[in-house]
Amino acid sequence: MKTFIRITEIWVPNEDRTELRYYDGFYGSHNEFRALSQQMRFRYNEGLPGKAWAARHPVIFRELEDSDFKRIEAARAIGLTCGVALPVFAGDLLNAVVVFLCGDGKVGAGAMELWHNDPGKFFELRLVDGYYGPALMFELNSRHSGFPRGYGLPGRVWRSNMPLIVKDLHDSKVFLRWKEALEIGVNRGLGIPYPHPSGQMWVMTFLSARDTPIARRFEIWVPTQEQDFLILHANDRDQDVEFATKHDVVKIDQGDGAIGQAWATKIPTVLATVDDQSIMGGMELNAVVAVPFMNNQELKAVMAWHF
């Protein structure tokens, strides 16, 4: 089963913080695209990574063809159609930008959404942008939806100010658009909050379908109270008893695997192998992408996308 996310890249500031340079990535068999990316640099507010740096919140390019995407010909050649960039800030300083580049959404369902609340203008989260592929009615409904604090997936993420995984989007108490989600096969989601220094809130949501998942698996790991290791906080496979039982005893030290490295460095990490403590449960996986979730200077969680 192929995932909707086809390529993952990590960009970090150079020494004098004037531009972003290539750090790491997962490209599958697309080695030519990797080689091109390794030569790229992005200034502040330039390209997809640079715009996320300037905005301090996620940025979605719904159509790479009609955006400020710098590698459009190479992207077109391998069927990439859209992308999203997630910045990782530690206080005022940017640690990195994670870029997910996605394939042709015409073959399946799923969505990537960016929600926003400006407390000086309205009380709810409203959709800023999103990618929905062929799910036109779901997109139309989403663009006319708003989520108060604590309601729906975006609102619950806003209230908790922590990443949140929802395994059953067909539950109307959790996901207010459950009827439309049921029709297109969307069944699980990941939400990530991005509080802004201005007091505004941004929430990024990934909605994954059974047949064309955003990723094969999502996980959230959190430090123990003593800050001595990470334990599993949430995943989207709780109904798999064997998987859940194994994960209950897994403890990840700083620097251990992709997730432990992301904790130690506060920089997203890509590990293109299944040799990682977090990978269990009988799935054939090609890579894990671990992204730290920061609250000012403090790491609150590590999110993992498995492909």
C-alpha positions as CSV (number, residue, x, y, z in Angstrom):
1,M,0.0,0.0,0.0
2,K,1.4,3.4,-1.0
3,T,1.1,6.4,1.2
4,F,-0.2,9.8,0.1
5,I,3.1,11.4,1.4
6,R,5.7,10.4,-1.1
7,I,8.8,12.4,0.0
8,T,9.9,13.9,3.3
9,E,12.6,16.6,3.6
10,I,14.2,18.3,6.6
11,W,15.7,21.8,6.2
12,V,17.7,23.6,8.8
13,P,19.1,27.2,9.1
14,N,22.8,27.7,8.1
15,E,25.3,29.0,10.7
16,D,24.4,32.7,10.2
17,R,20.7,32.0,9.9
18,T,20.4,33.7,6.5
19,E,19.0,30.7,4.6
20,L,17.8,27.1,5.0
21,R,20.0,24.2,3.8
22,Y,19.3,20.6,3.2
23,Y,19.7,18.3,6.2
24,D,18.1,15.0,5.5
25,G,15.2,13.3,3.8
26,F,13.4,10.2,2.7
27,Y,12.8,9.8,-1.1
28,G,12.2,6.2,-1.7
29,S,13.6,5.5,-5.2
30,H,13.6,9.1,-6.3
31,N,17.4,9.6,-6.1
32,E,17.5,12.3,-8.8
33,F,15.1,14.5,-6.8
34,R,17.2,13.9,-3.7
35,A,20.3,15.0,-5.5
36,L,18.6,18.2,-6.8
37,S,17.3,19.0,-3.3
38,Q,20.7,18.6,-1.7
39,Q,21.9,21.5,-3.9
40,M,19.0,23.8,-2.9
41,R,19.0,26.8,-0.5
42,F,16.0,28.7,0.7
43,R,16.0,32.3,2.0
44,Y,13.5,33.6,4.5
45,N,10.0,33.6,2.9
46,E,11.3,31.8,-0.2
47,G,9.9,28.6,-1.5
48,L,7.8,26.2,0.6
49,P,10.3,25.8,3.5
50,G,11.1,29.5,3.6
51,K,7.5,30.5,3.7
52,A,6.9,28.3,6.8
53,W,9.9,29.9,8.4
54,A,8.5,33.4,7.9
55,A,5.0,32.5,8.8
56,R,5.9,30.6,12.0
57,H,3.1,28.1,11.2
58,P,2.5,25.4,8.6
59,V,2.1,26.3,5.0
60,I,0.2,24.3,2.4
61,F,0.9,24.4,-1.4
62,R,-2.3,22.9,-2.8
63,E,-0.9,23.0,-6.3
64,L,2.8,22.9,-6.8
65,E,2.3,24.1,-10.3
66,D,0.7,27.4,-9.2
67,S,3.0,28.1,-6.3
68,D,6.4,29.4,-5.4
69,F,7.8,25.9,-5.6
70,K,11.4,26.0,-6.8
71,R,11.7,22.4,-8.2
72,I,8.5,22.2,-10.2
73,E,9.8,20.4,-13.3
74,A,11.5,17.7,-11.2
75,A,8.3,17.4,-9.1
76,R,6.1,17.1,-12.1
77,A,8.3,14.3,-13.5
78,I,7.7,12.0,-10.5
79,G,4.0,12.9,-10.0
80,L,4.2,15.2,-7.0
81,T,1.2,17.5,-6.8
82,C,1.1,19.2,-3.4
83,G,3.1,19.8,-0.3
84,V,3.0,21.0,3.3
85,A,5.8,22.5,5.4
86,L,5.9,22.3,9.2
87,P,8.2,24.6,11.1
88,V,9.8,23.6,14.4
89,F,10.6,26.5,16.6
90,A,12.3,26.6,20.0
91,G,11.2,29.9,21.4
92,D,12.1,32.6,18.8
93,L,14.6,30.4,17.0
94,L,13.8,28.1,14.1
95,N,15.3,24.6,14.6
96,A,14.1,23.1,11.3
97,V,11.3,22.9,8.7
98,V,9.8,19.5,7.7
99,V,8.4,19.3,4.2
100,F,6.0,16.6,3.1
101,L,5.6,16.3,-0.7
102,C,2.6,14.3,-1.8
103,G,1.5,12.4,-4.9
104,D,-1.5,12.7,-7.1
105,G,-4.6,12.9,-4.9
106,K,-7.0,11.9,-7.7
107,V,-6.5,8.3,-6.9
108,G,-7.8,8.4,-3.4
109,A,-9.2,10.4,-0.5
110,G,-7.7,12.1,2.5
111,A,-6.9,15.7,3.4
112,M,-4.4,18.1,4.9
113,E,-5.9,21.2,6.5
114,L,-4.7,24.4,8.2
115,W,-7.1,26.0,10.7
116,H,-6.7,29.5,12.3
117,N,-8.1,31.5,15.1
118,D,-7.6,35.2,15.6
119,P,-9.1,36.1,19.0
120,G,-9.4,39.7,18.0
121,K,-11.7,38.8,15.1
122,F,-13.6,35.6,15.8
123,F,-14.0,32.9,18.5
124,E,-13.5,29.7,16.5
125,L,-11.0,28.0,14.2
126,R,-11.6,28.6,10.6
127,L,-10.1,27.0,7.6
128,V,-7.2,28.9,6.0
129,D,-6.2,26.3,3.4
130,G,-6.4,22.6,2.6
131,Y,-5.8,19.9,0.2
132,Y,-8.6,17.4,-0.4
133,G,-7.9,15.7,-3.7
134,P,-11.1,14.4,-5.3
135,A,-13.2,14.9,-2.1
136,L,-15.0,18.0,-3.4
137,M,-18.0,17.8,-1.1
138,F,-15.9,17.2,1.9
139,E,-13.8,20.2,1.0
140,L,-16.9,22.3,0.5
141,N,-18.3,21.3,3.9
142,S,-14.9,22.0,5.5
143,R,-14.7,25.5,4.1
144,H,-18.0,26.3,5.6
145,S,-17.1,24.8,9.0
146,G,-15.8,26.5,12.2
147,F,-14.6,24.8,15.4
148,P,-14.9,26.5,18.8
149,R,-12.2,25.6,21.4
150,G,-12.7,21.9,22.4
151,Y,-15.0,20.9,19.5
152,G,-14.0,18.5,16.7
153,L,-10.5,17.5,16.0
154,P,-9.1,21.0,15.4
155,G,-10.9,22.4,18.5
156,R,-9.7,19.6,20.8
157,V,-6.1,20.2,19.6
158,W,-6.5,23.9,20.3
159,R,-7.8,23.2,23.8
160,S,-5.1,20.7,24.7
161,N,-2.2,22.5,23.0
162,M,-0.8,19.1,22.3
163,P,-0.7,16.8,19.3
164,L,-3.7,14.5,19.1
165,I,-4.4,11.3,17.3
166,V,-8.0,10.3,16.6
167,K,-8.5,6.7,15.5
168,D,-12.2,6.7,14.7
169,L,-13.3,9.8,12.9
170,H,-16.8,8.2,12.5
171,D,-17.5,9.1,16.1
172,S,-19.7,12.3,15.9
173,K,-18.6,13.4,19.4
174,V,-15.0,13.6,18.2
175,F,-15.3,14.5,14.5
176,L,-18.1,16.8,13.6
177,R,-17.8,16.0,9.8
178,W,-18.2,12.3,10.4
179,K,-20.8,11.7,7.7
180,E,-18.8,13.2,4.9
181,A,-15.7,11.4,6.2
182,L,-17.5,8.1,6.2
183,E,-18.5,8.6,2.5
184,I,-14.9,9.0,1.4
185,G,-13.3,6.5,3.7
186,V,-11.4,8.9,6.0
187,N,-11.1,7.1,9.3
188,R,-8.2,8.6,11.4
189,G,-6.5,11.9,11.9
190,L,-3.6,13.7,13.5
191,G,-3.8,17.3,14.7
192,I,-0.9,19.6,15.7
193,P,-1.2,23.0,17.4
194,Y,0.9,26.0,16.5
195,P,0.3,28.8,19.0
196,H,1.6,32.1,17.7
197,P,3.4,34.8,19.8
198,S,0.6,37.2,18.8
199,G,-2.0,35.0,20.7
200,Q,-3.4,33.6,17.5
201,M,-3.7,29.8,17.1
202,W,-3.0,27.6,14.1
203,V,-3.9,23.9,13.9
204,M,-2.6,21.5,11.2
205,T,-4.7,18.4,10.6
206,F,-3.8,15.3,8.6
207,L,-6.9,13.2,7.7
208,S,-6.0,9.7,6.5
209,A,-8.1,7.3,4.4
210,R,-8.1,3.5,4.7
211,D,-7.1,2.9,1.0
212,T,-4.8,5.9,0.6
213,P,-3.4,6.7,4.0
214,I,-1.4,9.9,4.7
215,A,1.1,7.6,6.4
216,R,1.1,3.9,7.4
217,R,1.0,4.8,11.1
218,F,1.1,7.8,13.5
219,E,2.5,7.8,17.0
220,I,3.0,10.4,19.7
221,W,5.8,9.8,22.3
222,V,6.2,12.0,25.5
223,P,8.9,12.3,28.1
224,T,8.3,10.8,31.6
225,Q,8.0,13.2,34.5
226,E,11.6,12.6,35.3
227,Q,12.6,13.3,31.7
228,D,14.6,10.1,31.7
229,F,13.0,8.4,28.6
230,L,10.1,8.6,26.2
231,I,7.0,6.5,26.5
232,L,4.1,6.0,24.0
233,H,1.3,8.5,24.6
234,A,-0.9,7.7,21.6
235,N,-1.0,5.8,18.4
236,D,-3.6,4.8,15.7
237,R,-3.4,1.1,16.3
238,D,-4.8,0.6,19.8
239,Q,-7.2,-2.1,18.5
240,D,-4.2,-4.2,17.8
241,V,-3.7,-5.8,21.2
242,E,-0.3,-7.3,20.5
243,F,1.0,-4.0,19.2
244,A,-0.4,-2.0,22.2
245,T,1.0,-4.5,24.7
246,K,4.5,-4.4,23.2
247,H,4.5,-0.6,23.2
248,D,3.4,-0.5,26.8
249,V,6.9,-1.7,27.8
250,V,9.0,0.2,25.2
251,K,11.1,3.1,26.6
252,I,13.1,5.3,24.3
253,D,16.3,6.9,25.5
254,Q,17.7,10.1,24.2
255,G,19.5,9.4,20.9
256,D,18.0,6.0,20.5
257,G,16.6,5.5,16.9
258,A,14.9,8.3,15.0
259,I,12.5,9.2,17.8
260,G,15.3,9.4,20.4
261,Q,17.5,11.4,18.1
262,A,14.7,13.9,17.6
263,W,14.3,14.2,21.3
264,A,18.0,14.7,21.9
265,T,18.7,17.2,19.1
266,K,15.3,19.0,18.9
267,I,15.6,18.5,15.1
268,P,13.4,16.2,13.0
269,T,15.0,12.9,12.1
270,V,14.5,10.5,9.2
271,L,15.5,6.9,9.6
272,A,15.1,4.9,6.3
273,T,15.0,1.5,8.0
274,V,12.7,-0.7,10.1
275,D,15.4,-1.1,12.8
276,D,13.8,1.2,15.3
277,Q,12.3,0.5,18.8
278,S,9.0,2.1,17.8
279,I,8.4,-0.2,14.8
280,M,6.4,-3.2,15.8
281,G,3.2,-4.9,15.0
282,G,4.0,-6.9,11.9
283,M,3.9,-4.1,9.3
284,E,6.5,-3.8,6.6
285,L,7.7,-0.2,7.0
286,N,10.3,1.7,4.9
287,A,11.0,4.7,7.1
288,V,10.1,6.7,10.2
289,V,10.1,10.5,10.4
290,A,10.2,11.8,13.9
291,V,9.3,15.5,14.6
292,P,9.7,17.2,17.9
293,F,6.9,19.2,19.3
294,M,8.2,22.2,21.3
295,N,6.6,24.5,23.8
296,N,9.0,27.4,23.8
297,Q,12.3,25.7,24.8
298,E,10.7,22.6,26.2
299,L,10.1,19.4,24.2
300,K,6.6,18.2,25.0
301,A,6.4,15.3,22.6
302,V,7.8,13.6,19.5
303,M,5.5,12.8,16.7
304,A,6.3,9.9,14.4
305,W,5.1,9.2,10.8
306,H,5.8,5.7,9.6
307,F,5.9,4.9,5.9
